[in-house]
Amino acid sequence: MAGMNQSTMMALASMIGVRSLGLELLLALGRIEEGRRFEAGLSIVYLAIIIDHITHAMTTRQRK
């Protein structure tokens, strides 16, 4: 399950540059828009934390 967790985090990191939050982040970096950059970056980090907690909960549930 740890491999699945790492794969999910890598897939989330690859979102940067595609038509989603990653594009928002890249546009904000290019235009020096601090608020937009912070919002897009924080959203990606928030998604990573949520997905990490979900996969961690699945791992602990399987061990019981």
C-alpha distances in whole Angstrom, upper triangle without the diagonal:
4,5,5,6,9,10,11,13,14,15,17,19,20,22,24,27,27,29,27,26,26,30,31,30,31,34,35,34,37,39,39,38,37,36,34,32,31,30,28,26,26,24,22,21,21,19,16,16,16,13,11,12,11,8,8,10,8,6,10,11,9,11,14
4,5,5,6,9,10,11,12,14,15,17,18,20,23,26,26,28,26,25,25,28,29,28,29,33,33,32,35,37,37,36,34,34,33,30,29,29,27,24,24,23,20,19,19,18,14,15,15,12,10,12,12,8,8,11,10,8,11,13,12,13,16
4,5,5,6,9,10,10,12,14,15,16,19,21,24,24,26,25,24,23,27,29,27,28,32,32,31,34,36,36,36,34,34,32,30,29,29,26,24,24,23,20,19,20,18,15,16,17,13,12,14,14,10,11,14,13,11,14,16,15,16,19
4,5,5,6,9,10,10,12,14,15,17,20,22,22,24,22,22,22,25,27,26,27,30,31,30,33,35,35,34,33,33,31,29,28,27,25,23,23,21,18,18,18,16,13,15,14,11,10,13,11,8,10,13,11,10,14,15,14,15,19
4,5,5,6,9,10,11,12,14,16,18,21,21,23,21,20,20,24,25,23,25,28,28,28,31,33,33,32,30,30,28,26,25,24,22,20,20,19,16,15,15,13,10,11,11,8,7,10,9,6,8,11,10,9,13,15,14,15,18
4,5,5,6,9,10,10,12,15,17,20,20,22,21,20,19,22,24,22,23,27,27,26,29,31,31,31,29,29,27,25,24,24,22,19,19,19,15,15,16,14,11,12,14,11,9,12,13,10,11,14,14,13,16,18,17,18,22
4,5,5,6,9,10,11,13,15,18,18,20,19,19,18,21,23,22,23,26,27,26,28,31,31,31,30,30,27,25,25,24,21,20,20,19,16,16,17,14,12,14,15,11,11,14,14,11,13,16,15,14,18,19,19,20,23
4,5,5,6,9,10,11,14,17,16,18,16,16,16,19,21,20,21,24,25,24,27,29,29,28,28,27,25,23,22,21,19,17,18,16,13,13,14,11,9,11,11,8,8,12,11,9,12,14,13,14,17,18,18,20,23
4,5,5,6,9,10,12,16,16,18,16,15,14,18,19,17,19,22,22,22,25,27,26,26,25,24,23,20,20,19,17,15,15,14,11,10,12,10,7,9,11,8,8,11,12,10,12,15,15,15,18,20,20,22,24
4,5,5,6,9,11,14,14,17,16,15,13,17,19,17,18,21,22,21,23,26,26,26,25,25,23,20,21,20,17,15,17,16,12,12,15,12,10,13,14,12,11,15,16,14,16,19,18,18,21,23,23,24,27
4,5,5,7,10,12,12,14,13,13,12,15,17,16,17,20,21,21,23,25,26,25,25,25,22,20,21,20,17,15,17,15,11,13,14,12,10,13,14,11,12,16,15,14,17,19,18,19,22,23,23,25,28
4,5,5,8,11,11,13,11,10,9,13,14,13,15,18,19,18,21,23,23,23,22,21,19,17,17,16,13,12,13,11,8,9,11,8,7,11,11,9,11,14,14,14,16,18,18,19,22,23,24,26,28
4,5,6,10,11,13,12,11,9,12,14,12,13,16,17,16,19,21,21,21,20,20,18,16,16,16,13,11,13,12,8,9,12,10,9,12,14,12,13,16,17,16,18,21,21,21,24,26,26,28,30
4,5,7,8,11,11,11,8,11,14,12,12,16,17,16,18,21,22,22,22,22,19,17,18,18,14,13,15,14,11,13,15,13,12,15,17,15,16,19,19,18,21,23,23,24,27,28,28,30,33
4,6,6,8,7,7,5,8,10,10,11,14,15,15,17,19,20,19,20,19,16,15,16,15,11,11,13,12,9,11,13,11,11,15,16,14,16,19,19,19,21,24,23,24,27,28,29,31,33
4,6,9,8,7,4,6,9,7,7,11,12,12,13,16,17,17,17,17,14,12,14,14,10,10,13,12,9,12,14,13,13,16,18,17,18,21,22,21,24,26,26,27,30,31,32,34,36
4,7,8,8,5,5,8,8,7,9,12,11,12,15,16,17,18,18,15,13,16,16,12,12,16,15,12,15,18,16,16,20,21,20,21,25,25,25,27,29,29,30,33,34,35,37,39
4,6,8,6,6,9,10,9,11,14,14,15,17,19,19,20,20,16,15,18,17,13,14,17,15,13,16,18,16,16,20,20,19,21,24,24,24,27,29,28,30,33,33,34,36,38
4,7,7,5,8,10,10,11,14,15,15,17,19,18,20,19,15,15,18,16,12,14,17,14,13,17,18,16,17,21,21,20,22,25,24,25,28,29,29,31,34,34,35,37,39
4,5,6,7,9,10,11,13,15,16,17,18,17,18,17,13,13,15,13,9,12,14,11,10,14,14,13,14,18,17,17,20,22,22,22,25,27,27,29,31,32,32,35,37
4,5,5,6,9,10,11,12,14,15,16,15,15,14,10,10,11,9,6,8,10,8,7,11,12,10,12,15,16,16,18,20,20,22,24,25,26,28,30,31,32,34,36
4,5,5,6,9,10,11,12,14,15,14,15,15,12,10,12,11,7,8,11,10,8,11,13,12,13,16,17,17,19,21,22,22,25,27,27,28,31,32,33,35,37
4,5,5,6,8,10,11,12,14,13,15,15,11,10,13,12,9,11,14,12,11,15,16,15,17,20,21,20,22,25,25,26,28,30,30,32,34,35,36,38,40
4,6,5,6,9,10,11,12,10,12,11,8,7,10,9,6,9,12,10,11,14,15,15,17,19,20,20,22,25,25,26,28,30,31,32,35,36,37,39,41
4,5,5,6,9,10,10,9,10,10,7,5,8,8,5,6,10,10,9,12,14,14,15,18,19,20,21,24,25,25,27,29,30,31,33,35,36,38,40
4,5,5,6,9,10,10,12,13,10,8,11,12,9,10,13,13,12,15,17,17,18,21,22,22,24,26,27,28,30,32,33,34,36,37,38,40,42
4,5,5,6,8,8,11,12,9,8,12,12,10,12,15,15,15,17,19,19,21,23,24,25,26,29,30,30,32,34,35,36,39,40,41,43,45
4,5,5,6,5,7,8,6,5,9,10,8,10,13,13,14,16,18,19,20,22,24,24,26,28,29,30,32,34,35,36,38,40,41,43,45
4,6,5,7,8,10,9,6,10,12,10,10,14,15,15,16,19,20,20,22,24,25,26,28,30,31,32,34,35,36,38,40,41,42,45
4,6,8,10,13,11,10,13,15,13,14,17,18,18,20,22,23,23,26,28,28,29,32,33,33,35,37,38,39,41,43,44,46,48
4,6,9,11,10,9,13,14,14,15,18,19,19,21,23,24,25,27,29,30,31,33,34,35,37,39,40,41,43,45,46,47,50
4,6,9,9,8,11,13,13,13,16,18,18,20,22,23,24,26,28,29,30,32,34,35,36,38,39,40,42,44,45,47,49
4,6,6,6,9,10,11,12,14,16,17,18,20,21,23,24,26,27,29,30,32,33,34,36,38,39,41,42,44,45,47
4,6,5,6,9,10,10,12,14,16,16,18,20,21,22,24,26,27,28,30,32,32,34,36,37,39,40,42,43,45
4,5,5,6,9,10,10,12,14,15,16,18,20,21,22,24,26,27,29,30,31,33,35,36,37,39,41,42,44
4,5,5,6,8,10,11,12,14,15,17,19,20,21,23,24,26,27,29,30,32,33,35,36,38,39,41,43
4,5,5,6,8,10,11,12,14,16,17,18,20,21,23,24,26,27,28,30,32,33,35,36,38,39,41
4,6,5,6,8,10,10,12,14,15,16,18,20,21,22,24,26,27,28,30,31,33,34,36,37,39
4,6,5,6,9,10,10,12,14,15,16,18,20,21,23,24,26,27,29,30,32,33,35,36,38
4,5,5,6,9,10,11,13,14,16,17,18,20,21,23,24,26,27,29,31,32,33,35,37
4,5,5,6,9,10,11,12,14,16,17,19,20,21,22,24,26,27,29,30,32,33,35
4,5,5,6,9,10,10,12,14,15,16,18,20,21,22,24,26,27,28,30,32,33
4,5,5,6,9,10,11,12,14,15,17,18,20,21,23,24,26,27,29,31,32
4,5,5,6,9,10,11,12,14,15,17,18,20,21,23,24,26,27,29,31
4,5,5,6,9,10,10,12,14,15,16,18,20,21,22,24,26,27,29
4,5,5,6,9,10,11,12,14,15,17,19,20,21,23,25,26,28
4,5,5,6,8,10,11,12,14,15,17,18,20,21,23,25,26
4,6,5,6,9,10,11,12,14,15,16,18,20,21,23,25
4,6,5,6,9,10,10,12,14,15,16,18,20,21,23
4,5,5,6,9,10,11,12,14,16,17,19,20,22
4,5,5,6,8,10,11,12,14,15,17,19,20
4,5,5,6,9,10,11,12,14,16,17,19
4,6,5,6,9,10,11,12,14,15,17
4,5,5,6,9,10,11,12,15,16
4,5,5,6,9,10,11,13,15
4,5,5,6,9,10,11,13
4,5,5,6,9,10,11
4,6,5,6,9,10
4,5,5,6,9
4,5,5,7
4,5,5
4,5
4
